[in-house]
Amino acid sequence: MDTIVKSLLNLPVFSATKFPVGLQSHVEDLIRTIKNNSNKVCRIAICGEDGSGKTTLAKAFFNQIHGTFTARSFIEAIGQDSGIRGDLRLQEQLLSDLLKTKVEKDSIEMGRSIIRERLAGKRVLIVLDDVPGFNAPLVWECSNWFEGGAVIIITTRHENLQWVYQADSVFPVKLMNAKESLELLSWHAFREAKPKEEYHFLAERVVDYCRGLPLTLEVIGTYLYERTEEEWISVLSKFKKIPRRDVKQQLKISFDGLRNEMEKDLFLDVCSSFVGKGRTYATMILNGCGIDTESAIRVLTERRLIQVNKNNKLGMHPLLRQMGREIIGRISGKEPGEIGQLWFDRDAKYVLSEHTVRSSFIYRFETSFASGCSLMWNIFVFLSSFHLRGQKSFGDFLSEHISSSNFMLLR
């Protein structure tokens, strides 16, 4: 293990982030933590507030060390699922990654048995990003069956959860200092390590508002790329009106600055219906709305508002998704506290609200159709965006693609 650690410390940080300012030292700290626990299964909790770089750190660590393990798995955004469905999804993804094959199972207990029988005694690396408390005990239990030297890392913003205290090591992510913050902002805003001389004072003021949060520095820095001094001053005036800890409103500066409604609508479409879905799949459906999906995706990716992962699936930082949901809540006339009922889950029936230029509908989808008919599921996802552009009326869409017996439309 000592030899492995020494060699890994000399490896560069790979593609966890475009500009890995201050990242390498944190990765090295994690590797040393593993070295100190190399005779047992090492369970690490990476904690920090939203936007502090927990996922980036976990990815950089995984990219450097994964080749030394017999099996490995990195699962992102577990927090988007909950309850039994969340546990099942976690098990299915773990088994798929670690065994390199799809395993059919009917229950959580069956998943436990498969993990115990087929992965016992193996030296595995598991990284789970954004895991709610109910999933962690399941993972900690699995650690009892792995070989010494195995590593399990979980990221969370909640430091006071009981399972966090059960970890062998708690790794708090520190916010960036002023020097690191200025460098990261500069890479995104100027494509170099230092701000241009005439922008230096303005950049320092922006850094002060961002509080050392990498996410805010990246999103705002990218938004300020090739902007005039007057535009920088305008952004600072917006910052002044936002409470310093209201990160979502700070991020909204970039959303509000998108060039047109098409780009804004596409961001909300991804937020509401396409996180975790394939880029090709989303493009096929959204092109039916009469928009240039690829062009908008490219802009949103450059702005760091959405991500296209290695498997070509669309992703979004949880804070940006929360921001988008609040925007959709205002569009739909619902308070933020009520918006939760608008996000579908295959465990239940949901009522969704579609707001178009010409009409407002409430419709119900029987999710039993989703598992058995891909066409039905595609149509459901398409319709679950409340802010569709009205390129085609809801009734016309239904009459062309689906019989009325599968949806109940209420005026």
C-alpha positions as MATLAB code, in Angstrom:
seq = 'MDTIVKSLLNLPVFSATKFPVGLQSHVEDLIRTIKNNSNKVCRIAICGEDGSGKTTLAKAFFNQIHGTFTARSFIEAIGQDSGIRGDLRLQEQLLSDLLKTKVEKDSIEMGRSIIRERLAGKRVLIVLDDVPGFNAPLVWECSNWFEGGAVIIITTRHENLQWVYQADSVFPVKLMNAKESLELLSWHAFREAKPKEEYHFLAERVVDYCRGLPLTLEVIGTYLYERTEEEWISVLSKFKKIPRRDVKQQLKISFDGLRNEMEKDLFLDVCSSFVGKGRTYATMILNGCGIDTESAIRVLTERRLIQVNKNNKLGMHPLLRQMGREIIGRISGKEPGEIGQLWFDRDAKYVLSEHTVRSSFIYRFETSFASGCSLMWNIFVFLSSFHLRGQKSFGDFLSEHISSSNFMLLR';
ca = [
       0.000    0.000    0.000;
       2.872    2.414    0.785;
       4.268    1.975   -2.730;
       0.852    2.597   -4.271;
       0.346    5.744   -2.196;
       3.788    7.133   -3.070;
       3.208    6.594   -6.774;
      -0.281    8.073   -6.666;
       0.925   11.265   -5.029;
       2.953   11.943   -8.176;
      -0.019   11.563  -10.542;
      -1.764   14.638  -11.963;
      -5.422   15.474  -11.269;
      -7.420   14.311  -14.290;
     -10.722   15.602  -15.644;
     -12.633   16.240  -12.419;
     -12.687   19.941  -13.265;
     -11.304   22.154  -16.013;
      -9.317   24.375  -13.648;
      -8.249   22.354  -10.559;
      -7.144   25.288   -8.409;
      -6.029   24.075   -4.956;
      -7.406   20.595   -5.623;
      -4.259   18.488   -5.604;
      -3.418   19.126   -1.945;
      -6.887   17.948   -0.873;
      -6.559   14.795   -2.975;
      -3.210   14.055   -1.353;
      -4.755   14.497    2.102;
      -7.413   11.918    1.208;
      -4.822    9.454   -0.076;
      -2.830    9.802    3.150;
      -6.000    9.153    5.136;
      -6.399    5.858    3.256;
      -2.790    4.982    3.933;
      -3.409    5.374    7.670;
      -6.329    2.915    7.424;
      -4.850    0.490    4.877;
      -5.373   -2.643    6.996;
      -9.151   -2.364    7.078;
     -12.071   -1.142    5.010;
     -11.714    2.637    5.110;
     -14.986    4.576    5.353;
     -14.693    8.306    4.690;
     -17.356   11.025    4.813;
     -16.582   14.179    2.801;
     -18.664   17.004    4.265;
     -19.231   20.595    3.219;
     -21.892   23.074    2.191;
     -23.495   22.993   -1.241;
     -21.164   24.299   -3.925;
     -18.002   23.830   -1.856;
     -16.411   21.286   -4.214;
     -17.214   17.941   -2.537;
     -18.068   16.246   -5.823;
     -15.023   17.680   -7.586;
     -12.747   16.416   -4.818;
     -14.364   12.970   -4.867;
     -14.024   12.745   -8.679;
     -10.391   13.839   -8.642;
      -9.593   11.287   -5.950;
     -11.457    8.521   -7.796;
      -9.721    9.323  -11.088;
      -6.298    9.079   -9.485;
      -6.697    5.917   -7.439;
      -9.356    3.726   -9.087;
      -6.881    1.692  -11.136;
      -5.427    0.078   -7.995;
      -8.704   -1.652   -7.016;
     -10.195   -4.909   -8.298;
     -13.623   -3.282   -8.709;
     -14.847    0.265   -8.480;
     -18.014    2.366   -8.627;
     -18.701    6.120   -8.666;
     -22.375    7.027   -8.327;
     -23.458   10.657   -8.561;
     -26.454   12.544   -7.210;
     -27.926    9.707   -5.162;
     -29.943   12.339   -3.307;
     -32.354   12.647   -6.220;
     -33.995    9.355   -5.240;
     -35.533    8.533   -1.893;
     -36.955    5.706    0.195;
     -37.062    2.170   -1.128;
     -36.555    3.349   -4.688;
     -33.353    5.118   -3.682;
     -31.971    2.019   -1.940;
     -32.857   -0.206   -4.899;
     -31.284    2.168   -7.394;
     -28.138    2.345   -5.299;
     -27.850   -1.427   -5.103;
     -28.525   -1.916   -8.797;
     -25.902    0.627   -9.816;
     -23.344   -0.768   -7.364;
     -23.842   -4.309   -8.618;
     -23.685   -3.195  -12.234;
     -20.425   -1.289  -11.691;
     -18.686   -3.775   -9.409;
     -19.725   -6.979  -11.195;
     -19.694   -5.509  -14.715;
     -23.041   -7.074  -15.454;
     -26.700   -6.249  -14.999;
     -28.226   -8.110  -12.066;
     -31.987   -8.574  -11.803;
     -33.324   -8.453   -8.243;
     -36.693   -8.039   -6.626;
     -35.826   -6.610   -3.209;
     -33.208   -4.864   -1.105;
     -32.577   -8.082    0.812;
     -31.823   -9.916   -2.433;
     -29.344   -7.167   -3.289;
     -27.622   -7.628    0.074;
     -27.303  -11.347   -0.570;
     -25.785  -10.816   -4.030;
     -23.258   -8.309   -2.661;
     -22.342  -10.669    0.190;
     -21.947  -13.714   -2.058;
     -20.200  -12.205   -5.078;
     -18.181   -9.317   -3.631;
     -17.088  -10.721   -0.259;
     -13.341  -10.443    0.220;
     -12.794   -8.110   -2.736;
     -10.815   -4.883   -2.533;
     -13.299   -2.374   -3.928;
     -13.509    1.390   -4.282;
     -16.962    2.939   -3.891;
     -17.711    6.666   -4.088;
     -21.285    7.852   -3.526;
     -22.011   11.497   -4.188;
     -24.857   13.384   -2.471;
     -26.258   10.479   -0.477;
     -29.187   11.074    1.902;
     -29.024    9.521    5.365;
     -31.216    6.510    4.612;
     -28.748    5.093    2.094;
     -25.589    5.355    4.168;
     -26.316    2.577    6.714;
     -26.903    0.212    3.792;
     -23.445    1.024    2.420;
     -21.731    0.855    5.821;
     -23.241   -2.621    6.295;
     -21.729   -3.765    2.991;
     -18.284   -2.650    4.156;
     -18.184   -5.580    6.592;
     -17.943   -8.007    3.667;
     -15.107   -6.386    1.712;
     -11.376   -7.039    1.932;
      -9.061   -4.845    3.995;
      -7.815   -1.952    1.885;
     -11.246   -1.375    0.353;
     -12.409    2.251    0.385;
     -15.919    3.695    0.660;
     -16.378    7.461    0.340;
     -19.663    9.295    0.764;
     -20.178   13.025    0.213;
     -22.828   14.964    2.115;
     -23.641   18.509    3.162;
     -25.003   17.240    6.502;
     -22.201   16.862    9.040;
     -24.471   16.017   11.978;
     -26.039   12.819   10.638;
     -25.524    9.715   12.758;
     -23.899    7.712    9.957;
     -21.278   10.454    9.488;
     -20.010    9.792   13.003;
     -19.703    6.094   12.111;
     -17.155    6.865    9.390;
     -13.498    6.106   10.070;
     -12.608    9.611    8.955;
     -14.640   12.788    8.402;
     -13.088   15.046    5.784;
     -14.503   18.620    5.914;
     -14.071   20.524    2.658;
     -12.679   23.971    3.356;
     -13.807   26.936    1.314;
     -11.230   28.521   -0.982;
      -9.123   31.349    0.396;
      -8.988   34.760   -1.292;
      -5.924   33.898   -3.403;
      -7.384   30.601   -4.664;
     -10.769   32.241   -5.286;
      -9.229   35.007   -7.381;
      -7.283   32.480   -9.429;
     -10.323   30.280  -10.078;
     -12.473   33.277  -11.024;
      -9.699   34.499  -13.328;
      -9.386   31.177  -15.145;
     -13.109   31.274  -15.938;
     -13.456   35.008  -16.619;
     -10.120   35.683  -18.373;
      -8.768   32.198  -19.248;
      -5.585   32.967  -17.314;
      -4.412   32.695  -13.693;
      -4.675   36.421  -12.893;
      -7.260   39.036  -13.787;
      -6.431   41.684  -16.343;
      -4.960   44.724  -14.647;
      -7.912   47.008  -15.361;
     -10.306   44.394  -13.924;
      -8.291   43.465  -10.836;
     -10.273   45.564   -8.342;
     -13.609   44.462   -9.806;
     -12.527   40.812   -9.676;
     -11.547   41.106   -6.009;
     -14.983   42.507   -5.198;
     -16.716   39.641   -7.029;
     -14.526   37.155   -5.141;
     -15.592   38.722   -1.844;
     -19.269   38.102   -2.649;
     -18.641   34.480   -3.726;
     -17.336   33.533   -0.235;
     -14.852   30.959   -1.513;
     -17.502   28.680   -3.047;
     -16.063   27.062   -6.210;
     -19.504   26.642   -7.800;
     -20.335   30.346   -7.537;
     -16.871   31.351   -8.719;
     -17.154   29.075  -11.756;
     -20.709   30.052  -12.757;
     -20.234   33.798  -12.240;
     -16.704   33.769  -13.643;
     -17.884   32.041  -16.816;
     -20.766   34.501  -17.112;
     -18.275   37.403  -16.903;
     -16.050   36.013  -19.673;
     -15.359   38.745  -22.257;
     -17.657   41.200  -20.457;
     -16.988   44.939  -20.335;
     -16.115   46.828  -17.144;
     -19.632   48.270  -17.160;
     -21.080   44.753  -17.216;
     -18.865   43.737  -14.285;
     -20.120   46.762  -12.347;
     -23.696   45.764  -13.186;
     -23.094   42.269  -11.760;
     -21.640   43.786   -8.583;
     -24.747   45.962   -8.192;
     -26.862   42.792   -8.387;
     -24.690   41.079   -5.776;
     -25.287   44.008   -3.404;
     -29.034   43.338   -3.452;
     -28.644   39.621   -2.615;
     -28.033   38.310    0.934;
     -24.451   37.030    1.086;
     -25.430   33.457    1.897;
     -28.192   33.221   -0.722;
     -26.155   31.206   -3.209;
     -29.116   30.317   -5.431;
     -29.937   33.977   -6.061;
     -26.281   34.648   -6.839;
     -26.274   31.796   -9.358;
     -29.475   33.173  -10.871;
     -27.470   36.145  -12.142;
     -26.068   33.845  -14.831;
     -29.504   32.394  -15.656;
     -31.022   35.883  -15.989;
     -28.146   36.830  -18.281;
     -28.853   34.108  -20.850;
     -29.264   35.537  -24.330;
     -32.833   34.488  -25.035;
     -35.899   32.671  -23.723;
     -35.006   29.513  -25.630;
     -31.861   29.038  -23.531;
     -33.744   29.784  -20.324;
     -36.540   27.387  -21.236;
     -34.097   24.623  -22.074;
     -32.382   25.041  -18.701;
     -35.763   24.650  -16.999;
     -36.609   21.662  -19.219;
     -33.404   19.896  -18.170;
     -34.013   20.845  -14.552;
     -37.541   19.455  -14.502;
     -37.285   16.395  -16.702;
     -33.892   15.500  -18.137;
     -31.292   15.315  -15.369;
     -29.718   11.874  -15.733;
     -31.229   11.375  -19.195;
     -29.169   10.914  -22.361;
     -28.305   13.972  -24.405;
     -29.563   12.325  -27.601;
     -32.827   11.355  -25.915;
     -33.409   14.883  -24.578;
     -32.497   16.456  -27.920;
     -34.927   14.219  -29.788;
     -37.816   15.202  -27.524;
     -37.020   18.909  -27.161;
     -36.420   19.419  -30.856;
     -40.112   18.679  -31.189;
     -40.719   21.991  -29.432;
     -39.178   23.827  -32.370;
     -35.915   24.862  -30.693;
     -32.244   24.422  -31.525;
     -31.501   22.068  -28.646;
     -27.848   21.386  -29.455;
     -27.015   25.089  -29.645;
     -28.725   25.791  -26.325;
     -27.031   22.819  -24.626;
     -23.662   24.101  -25.814;
     -24.324   27.553  -24.330;
     -25.592   26.176  -21.012;
     -22.604   23.848  -20.766;
     -20.188   26.702  -21.413;
     -21.963   28.713  -18.714;
     -21.572   25.794  -16.260;
     -25.361   25.753  -15.790;
     -25.659   22.148  -16.972;
     -23.166   19.321  -17.478;
     -22.796   16.632  -20.089;
     -21.202   13.672  -18.340;
     -18.806   11.133  -19.841;
     -21.686    8.775  -20.619;
     -23.324   11.653  -22.568;
     -26.036   12.106  -19.958;
     -27.225   15.523  -18.840;
     -26.431   16.609  -15.312;
     -26.892   19.638  -13.097;
     -25.491   20.714   -9.745;
     -28.123   20.230   -6.990;
     -28.020   23.950   -6.103;
     -28.662   24.940   -9.704;
     -31.497   22.438   -9.882;
     -33.039   23.862   -6.721;
     -32.761   27.325   -8.258;
     -34.474   26.096  -11.423;
     -37.288   24.477   -9.490;
     -37.956   27.716   -7.636;
     -38.144   29.554  -10.954;
     -40.577   26.957  -12.287;
     -42.581   27.304   -9.071;
     -42.992   31.017   -9.710;
     -43.923   30.389  -13.351;
     -46.520   27.809  -12.347;
     -47.990   30.036   -9.638;
     -46.976   27.715   -6.807;
     -45.014   28.540   -3.699;
     -41.564   26.905   -3.336;
     -42.909   24.706   -0.547;
     -45.569   23.266   -2.834;
     -43.352   22.556   -5.811;
     -42.316   19.133   -4.518;
     -45.566   17.610   -5.771;
     -44.585   18.468   -9.333;
     -41.557   16.159   -9.492;
     -42.454   12.721  -10.664;
     -41.332    9.463   -9.114;
     -42.185    6.002  -10.370;
     -43.314    5.016   -6.881;
     -46.495    7.090   -7.093;
     -48.987    8.970   -9.260;
     -48.312   12.674   -9.625;
     -50.377   15.574  -10.841;
     -48.352   17.937  -13.020;
     -49.166   21.429  -14.152;
     -48.415   22.613  -17.684;
     -48.439   26.380  -18.286;
     -48.434   27.427  -21.907;
     -49.187   30.693  -23.643;
     -52.715   29.604  -24.545;
     -53.898   27.194  -21.903;
     -53.397   25.579  -18.528;
     -53.974   21.897  -17.910;
     -53.860   19.412  -15.096;
     -53.213   15.874  -16.111;
     -52.523   12.565  -14.392;
     -50.208    9.842  -15.587;
     -50.539    6.233  -14.522;
     -46.887    5.314  -13.994;
     -47.535    1.640  -14.550;
     -47.403    2.480  -18.254;
     -43.860    3.858  -17.791;
     -42.225    0.528  -17.061;
     -43.918   -1.266  -19.929;
     -44.031    1.218  -22.745;
     -41.105    3.424  -23.748;
     -43.340    5.573  -25.951;
     -45.605    6.349  -23.008;
     -42.628    7.219  -20.838;
     -41.132    9.489  -23.529;
     -44.419   11.352  -23.854;
     -44.742   11.680  -20.095;
     -41.283   13.194  -19.779;
     -42.008   15.511  -22.675;
     -45.216   16.739  -21.064;
     -43.774   17.111  -17.569;
     -42.210   20.482  -18.456;
     -44.796   23.067  -17.433;
     -43.264   25.758  -19.570;
     -43.573   24.154  -23.023;
     -43.529   26.805  -25.677;
     -46.961   26.273  -27.146;
     -45.547   25.236  -30.524;
     -48.325   22.680  -30.628;
     -51.430   22.570  -28.447;
     -51.670   19.881  -25.815;
     -54.794   18.405  -27.422;
     -53.182   18.203  -30.854;
     -50.138   16.468  -29.380;
     -52.314   13.868  -27.667;
     -54.422   13.197  -30.734;
     -51.307   12.625  -32.851;
     -49.341   10.433  -30.455;
     -51.531    8.726  -27.902;
     -55.085    7.641  -27.182;
     -57.031    9.619  -24.584;
     -57.552    6.530  -22.435;
     -53.981    6.731  -21.116;
     -54.145   10.340  -19.899;
     -56.871   12.148  -18.038;
     -57.042   15.765  -19.129;
     -58.886   18.208  -16.944;
     -59.831   21.735  -17.900;
];
